[in-house]
Amino acid sequence: MDTSRHRSRRTLGRHLTFRTCGTLLVAAGLLASGCSSGGTTTDASLVAALPESTPTELAPYYDQKLSWRACGVEGFQCASMKAPLDYDRPARGDIKLAVARKQATEKSGKLGSLLVNPGGPGGSAIGYLQSYAALGYPEKVRARYDMVAVDPRGVARSEPVTCLDGKEMDAYTQTDVTPDDRRETAALRTSYQRFAAGCQKRSKKILPHVSTVEAARDMDVLRAVLGDEKLSYVGASYGTFLGATYAGLFPKRVGRLVLDGAMDPSLSARRMSRDQTAGFETAFQSFAKDCVGRGAKCPIGTGGTRDAGKRLKSFFEAVDREPLPTGDASGRRLSEAVATTGVIAAMYDEGAWPQLRDALTSAIRDKDGSGLLALSDSYYERDSSGEYANLMAANAAVNCLDLPPAFTTREQVKKALPDFEKASPVFGEGLAWSSLNCAYWPVKATGKPHRIEARGAAPIVVVGTVRDPATPYRWAKALASQLSSGRLLTYEGDGHTAYGRGSRCVDSTINAYLLKGTAPAEEKRCS
C-alpha cells in the first residue's frame, strides 16, 4: 500500500478524495514529506502571481466557446474545453478537458459558477459533481450558482493517465510494503518500477504536463470561458492545494474560495508523509476508543487504545505470514497490504467505523477477509469486473511531478523508519516504505515546496478538522497563516474535511460566505 495510495478521500460510498505525498493516496505525494519535525520548510519559495493580462498566444483558449450537450445524467450538461498541453510552449498542441455543469435553479439573483473539486489528486471532479455536489450541496447554494466541474488533466474523462491493467493493479496493490528481508525489499522496488514503466509506456505524452500549476491555469481558462470575472470554488483535500495554487497565480481573480481539509504547500514530500502518518494514527486512536468502549463487540480487544493498536498490528503481521481467504472470484486473498489499506480507508470518515468493526470481526474471529478486501477495493476504486479507475495512476503522476521524491533509496527509508513508527506504531512502517514510489518515476519533478500568500486576494476560507487523518489540522493552520487573506475555520471533530458532514456551525458559516461573501471571523471554531 504505497502512500500514493492514501489520497485525500472523502466519505466511503459517498465521495472519496485524498492526496498523499510522494506515494500516497494522497498517493504519491502527500505522505512523503521531509523527515524534519518542525512546521514548514525553511527554504520554501514563494508562488509568484502571473501577469494580469492574457498573453497573446493564450487568447484563443480564453476566447473559446463551449458547446454544451446532454451527457446521460438528467439535469446535467457536458462540454469539452481546449487547453495548451504546455503553457510555456502552446504551439506544441492542445489537451481536451471534460467539463460538466448543472445550472442554477433560480434565474434571478445568480452568483455565477461554483467550481468544485473533491481532491485526490486523481479524483473525478465530474463524478463528484454528478453524484454529490450538484445534488447534496445546500439548496440555496445550488439555486444561486451554476455547479461546475472539470476533470483535471490526466484524470478520468480528461485524457487520463493509465499505467497498469486490472490484473497488474491487483498484484501492485497486494505487494508487501513492510519488507522483512532483502528479497521482499527487492520485490517492492520492482513493483514501483513496473508501475512507473507502465505509466511511461501508456501515458508518455501527458506525464510531464499534469502538475497542479497547470491544472490551476486550466481553471482560469474555464473561469473566463464561463464568463465569470472571478473564480468561486470549493476544493476538498488535494483540492485545497489546487485552489490555493490558483489564488497564488491569480490573486486578483479570486472570488469566494473554500479550501476544506487543507494542505500545507510549504512542506516537502517526506514531511508530508510523516505528518499524514501521524494523522492516521490519531484517527485510529479515535476509532479504537470508540471500539473498545463497546466491550466484547470490539474485535481488537476491550482494553485501552494502546492494546487495541498492538492487537491490530499483530493481526497485520499474521496475515503477512498467512493471507486469509476472501471468497473473491479471481482468487485474491487478504494480504497485509490489502488489510492495511482497508483499515486506512475507513479512517477518512467515522461513518465507516461500523463497517470496519464488522470487517475486522470477520477477519480476526472468523478468518474471513472479504470485508477488508471490500474496503480496500472501494479505496482503490476497483469495480466488480476487476477494472480500476485511473485514480491511483493520476495520483502518482501528479504527486511525483509536484514534489521531489520523499526518499530515493532503501537506505533513506530504513533511516527514517524510527521517526515514522514513532508517529504511528500501527501504520508507520508501511507508510514509510510506501513513500519510496516516486523514486522511480520516469519524469523529473517540476515543483518544489513553496509558500502561497496570494497578496491582493479576497478573503479565502480555510477549513481544518482537528482529528483529520489525511490532512492534519496543522496543515490548515499553516495554509491560513500563509495566505494574506486566509480565514481559518476549525471543526472540532473526526474525519476528513468538514463541509456537509453534519456540523450546522460549519455549514452555516460556509453557506454565508458562498451566498453573501461574509467571511468568518479569525479563528472561528465549530463542533
N, C-alpha and C positions, 0 to 999 in steps of 0.2 A: 504494500500500500504505500505509494510514494506521495510525498507531500503534494505533489502536483495533483494528487488525488483528493486533497482536502480543500475543496473550494469553499467559497462563501455561499453556502446554500441556505435557502430559507426553509420553511416548514416542509417536512416529508409529506408527500402526497398532495401538496398544495402548490408551493412554488419553492424550488430549491436553488440556492445560489451560494457561491463561496469562492474564495481565492486563497491560494497558498503560495508560499514563497519557494522559489527555486524548484519546487517539485510538487507542490501541493494542489490540493484541490482548490484550495487556493491553489491547487495542484502544482503547479510547477513554479510557483512563485512565492506565495506568501510564507510558507513555513520556513523558508530558508533565509535567514537574515544574518546579521553578524553575530559573533559569539559574545559580544560585549554585554555588560549587564546594565549599561546606562540607558538613557532615553533615546534621543535621536543621535544620528551620526554627526560627528563634528565637522566633516568635510563636505557635507551635503551642499550642492549647488542650489541656485535659485532659478525657478522657472521664469523665463522672460516672456512678456506679452508679445504677441505678433503685431505687425502694423495694422492699424485700424482699417486702412483702405485695402480693397481686394486687389491682389496682383493681377495684371492683365491676363496672364496665362491661365488663371483660375476662373476668369469671368464666365466662360461657357458652362462651368459646373454650377456656379452660383445663380446663373440666369436660366437654368433648365426648367422645364415644366414637367410635372409628374402626371402620368396618365393613370388615374385611379380606376380600379375594376373590382368586381365582386371576387372574393377569394375563398369561397367554400364554407365560411363561418358566418352565419347570419348576423347582420349588423356591422360587419367589418368590410373595409376596403383595403386593397393592396396595390402597391406600385413598385417599380424598380428605379433606383436612383444611381446615377453615374458619379464616380469619384476617381481622382487620379490614383493609379497604383502607387506612384511615388510622387509625393508632393514637391520634392526638390527637383524632379525631372518629369513634369506632367506629360511630356511628349512620348514617354515610354509606353503609354497606354492606359486604359481605364479598368476599373473594377466595378462590378454591379452589386449594389446593396439592396436587400429586400426591406421594404417599409410597409407598415400596416397602420391603420387608424380606425377609431370609432368616433364618429363626430359627436360633438356636444349635443345634449338633448334639448337645451334651451337655445333658441335662435337669437334672442336678445341678451345683451349683457355677457357675451362670450369673452373669455380672457385669453384666447389664442390656443396654442398647442401645449400639452404637457407630455414631455418625453419621459419614458420610463426605461430603466434597465435593472435586471434582477441580480447582476453580478456574475461571478464565475472566477476568472474570466472564462467565457465559453458558454454561459447560459443564454438561451434564446430569448431575446427581448420580445420578439413577436409571440412566441409561445407563452411568455409571462403575461403579455397584454391580453391575449385572447382567452387564457384560462383563468386569469385572476384580476389584473389591474383594471381593465375596462369593464369588469363586472362586479368586482368586490371593493374597489375604492369607494369612499363615501359618495352617496348620490349627488350631493351638492357640488362636489368636485367634478364628477362626470358630467353634470349638467352644464358647467361653465367652460370646460376645456374639451377640445378635441384630444382624445387619448391616443398617443402616437408611440410607436416603437420602431427602431431599426436594428436588425441583427448586425452586430459589429462585423467588420471584415474578418473573414476566416471562420465565422460562426454560423451554424445551422443553414439558413437559406441564403447567406451572403458569401458565396464561393468558399465553402467550408474546407478547413484543413482536414485531411484524412491521413491516417498513419498505418493502422492495422485492421485486418478483417476481424469478424466476430470470434473465431476460434483463437486467433493470435491474441486478441484482447483478453479472452478467458485465461490464457496462460500468463499474460502480463499481470493481471490483477491478482493471480494466485502466487506470484513469485514471493519467496520468503524475504522480508525486509528486516529480519533480525538474524543475520547470518551467524552461525555458530563456529564456522571454520573457513579455511581458505577456499574450499570448494563452493560453499554456499555464497561466499562473498563474490567469487568469480561469476557465479550464476546470476547474481543480482546485477553486476556490472554488464553482463551480456544482455540481460533483459532491457536495461536502459539503452544500450547501444542499438539493439534491434528496433526499439520504439523510435529512436531518433532517426535511424536509417530509413525506416518506413515512412516517416514524415517527409524526409528529404526526397525519397523516390516518388511519392504520390502528390506532394504539395510544394515542390521546389520553387515555383514562381512566386507564390504568395508568402512563403515563410518569412522573408526579410521585411514584410510590409504589414504586419498585424500588431504593431505596437499600440500602446494606449494613446500616445500622442497622435498617431494617425487616425485612430478611431475618434478622438476628440475633435480633430479637424473635420472629419466626416460629419459629425453632429452639427458643426457650424454651417456646413453646406446645406444640410437638411433644414436647419433653422431658417436660412434665407429662402430656400425653395418653398417652405411652408408659408412664407410671408410674415414671419414673426420678427419684430425688431430685436427682441431679446429672447433668450432661452429660458424656459421654465422646465424643471427637471426633477424627478425623484429617482435617486440611484441607491441601491442596496448593496452592501458588502463591497466587492470589487467595483460595483457601480459608483461607489463614492470616490474611488481613485480616478475613475473616468470623468466624473463630474468635476472634481477638484482640478484635474488637469485642464478641462475646458475653461474653468474660471481663471487659471493661471495664464492660459494662452489668449483668452478673450475677455478680460475682466469687465470691460465696458458693455459687453453684450450679455452679462449675467442678469437674469430676471429673478425668478424665485427658485432657488436650488435647495433641495433637501438631500442631505447625504447621511444615510441611515446605516449604522453598523460600519463606522468609518475606519479607513486605513490611514496609516501614517506614511506618507511618501518619502520621508527622510531616512527611513530605515534600510539597512542592507538586507539582502535575501536571508542570510544566516540569522540575523537578529529577528527578522520577522518569523522565521520558522521556530526559533526558540520561544518567542513570545506566544505564538499560537499554540505551541506545545503546552505551555503553562495555562493557556485559556481552556484547552480541552480538559486539563486536569481539574481546573476549577469547576467546569461543567459536570465532570464526572463526580466530584465530591458532592455536588448538589443532588445529582441522581442517586448516589449511594446513600445519602442521608435520608432521602425520601423512601428508598427501597428498604433499608434496614428497619425503618420505622414501621414497616408492615409485617414484621415478625417472620413467621415461617413461610410467608408468601414470597419472601425475598430470596432469589436463587444464589445470591452471593453473600449470604450469612445474616446473622441477627446481631452481630457485634457492632463495633464502631466503623466509621467510613474507612479508616486505615486498614482494618481487617478485610473489608469488602474489596479494597483495591488489591490486596495481596491475593485474595481468592480469585479475582478476575485475572490477575497476572498468571496465577498457577493454571487457570483454565486455558489461557492463550498458549502456555508452554506445553500443556497436554495435547492440544490439537496440532501443535507444531510437530510433536512426536508421532501422533496418530490422528490424521484428519477424520472428521465424522461424516457419516453418510448424510445425504440431504434429500434423496429421492429425485434429484434432478435428472431429466431425461437424457442430458448429454454426459452424465456420469460425473459431474463436478462434486467434489467433497468439500467440507468446511475446513480450510486450512487456517493457519494462524493469521495470515494476511487478510483473508476474507472475513474472518471473525472480528478482527480489529476494526476493519472498515465498517462492518455492520454496527458495532458499538458506537463508533465515532459518528456515523450517520445520524444516530438518534440523539446525539448531544446538541444538535442545532436547535431543537425545539422541545420543551418539556412535554408537549403534547404527544411526543413519540415515546415517552418513557414507559407507558403500559405495554406497548408493542415490544420494546426492548426487554422488559421483565419477562414477558411470555417467551420471547426468543431465547433468552438466557436459561430460563427454566427448562425448556425443551432440550437445549444443548447440554446443559450441565447434568440434569437429572435423568433425562430420557435418551441421551446420546443421539439427538436428532438435530442436525444443523440447518434444517430448512428455513427456520425463522430468521437466523442471522444472515443466511445467504440472500434471502429476500430483501433485507435491509441494505445489504451491500449492493445488490443489483439495482435497487432504487437509487442509491447514491451515484452509481456509475451510469445510470440511465441505460441499462441493458433491458431489451424487451424480451417477450416470451419466445421469440424465434431465434434468440441468440445474437441479435444485432445490437450494436451500441450507437447511441447518438454521438455526435462529434465533440461532445463536451470536454472529454479528457484530452483529446488531441489539441483542440483550441486552447484549452487551459495551459498546457505545456508550452504551446507556441507563443502565446502572449507573455507568460511569465518569464520564459527563458530569454525573450527579446528585451523585456523591460528592465531586467536587472542582471548583473553578472552572477554566476552561479554561487550558491551558498558554500559549496565545497567542490573542489576539483580533484581530490584524491581520497582514497580509502583511509589514508593515514590522518587526514584532516578530520574525517568523521570520527574515527576512533578517539582522537584527542578531545573532541567536543562531547563525546558520549556522557561523561560525568555531569556536565552542565545541563544537557537535555534530560537526563534521568533525574536530576535534582528538580527540574521544572515539572516533570511528570514521571513518577515511578512506574506508572501503568503504560503510558504511551511514548515515553521519551526515546527509547532505543529505536523503535520503528520509525518515528518521525525524523530522527537524525539521519538514518540511512536513506529515508525517502528524499531527503534534501540534496542527495547527490545527483539527481536525474539530469539537471541542466548541464552538468559537467561534460556530457557527451553530445550536446546539442549541435547541429550542423551549421547554425547561423550564430555569429558573434552578437552578444548583447549590444544594443544601441543606446539603452538607457542606463541610468545610474541613480543612486539615492539623491533626492533633491527636496528642497523646501518649496512650498507653494504659498505665496502671500496674496496674490490676486488683488493688488492695490487698485482702488477705484471701483471695485465690485460692490453691488448692492449687498445687503445682509444675506449671509448664507447660513442655513440651519444645519448644524452637525449633530447627529443623534448617536449617543453611545449607551449601550446596555451594560450594567455593572458586571454581570456574570456571562457575558457573551463569549462563547468558546472559540469562534473563528476569527473575530476581530476584537481583540481585548480592549476593554474600556480605555486603557491608557492611550490607545491609538486615537480614539475620538478626541480626547483631551488635547493631544498633541496637534492634531489637524486643526481643531478650533482655535488653538493659540497661534498657529502659523498664519491662518487666513486673516487678513487685515480686517475683514468684516464678519468673521466667524462668530456664531452664537451657539453655544453648547447646550443641548437639551439632554438631560440624563434620565435614563429609565432604570429604576431600582428593581431589577428583575433578572430572570434567567432567559436563555435562548439567544438566537442570533437575529439581530435587528429588533425594532420596536413598533414601527408604524403598522397599524392594523392587526396587532396581536393581543388586543384586549384592554389596553390601558386607555381609559377615557381622557386622562390628562394628556398623554402623548398625542392621541388622535386629534383632540380638540385644538391643541397648540399648533400642530402641523396644518390642520384644516384652516385655521385662522390665517396662517401665513400664506397658504396657497390661494385662498379666496380673497383676502383683504390686504395681503402684503404686510401683515403685522408680525414682525419677528419677535420671538420670545425674549424675555429679559435675560441678561447674562446669568449663566449657571443655573437655569431653571431645572428643577428636579421633579420627577413624576414617579408614581408607583403603580 
